Amino acid sequence: MGWIGGIEQYDGRVWELHPLAVKPEYQGQGVGRALVADFEQQVRSRGGLTVWLGTDDENNRSSLSNVNLYTNVWEHIQNVQNLRNHPFGFYQKLGYVITGVLPDANGIGHPDIFMAKRV
C-alpha cells in the first residue's frame, strides 16, 4: 500500500522523512497518516526530537510556485495557499509547519517547501 523512509541527521536529534509513497488507490484512506505516525514513533524511540521534510512544488500546486521568492520570502510563506491539493496540506494536518523554502530548487519558479515538527 505504501512505504516510508528516514535519514538520521544531527547525531540522531533530527530525522528527515524521505520518502513517503502511497499507491494512488490507497490515498485518502489513512495509509500515509499511519506511516508518518509510525515513523515519528520510531524517531522518538531513538531519541529524536524533530522530523523535517521537503515537499517540492514542481507542478504549480501552491502559491509559492511561479513567483520570485527572493523578494520578501517570509511574506510569501506567511500567505501560502494550497491551490491544487499540494502535499504540504497533508503534512499541516499532521502538525508540520512550513519552516522555509528553497527557491528554484526544481527550476525557475518551482521551489522545495521545507516543513518540520517536534516529535
Secondary structure as GFF3:
##gff-version 3
##sequence-region A 1 119
A	DSSP	beta_strand	2	9	.	.	.	ID=ss1
A	DSSP	three_ten_helix	10	12	.	.	.	ID=ss2
A	DSSP	beta_strand	14	22	.	.	.	ID=ss3
A	DSSP	three_ten_helix	24	26	.	.	.	ID=ss4
A	DSSP	alpha_helix	31	45	.	.	.	ID=ss5
A	DSSP	beta_strand	50	56	.	.	.	ID=ss6
A	DSSP	alpha_helix	73	78	.	.	.	ID=ss7
A	DSSP	alpha_helix	88	93	.	.	.	ID=ss8
A	DSSP	beta_strand	97	102	.	.	.	ID=ss9
A	DSSP	beta_strand	112	118	.	.	.	ID=ss10
###
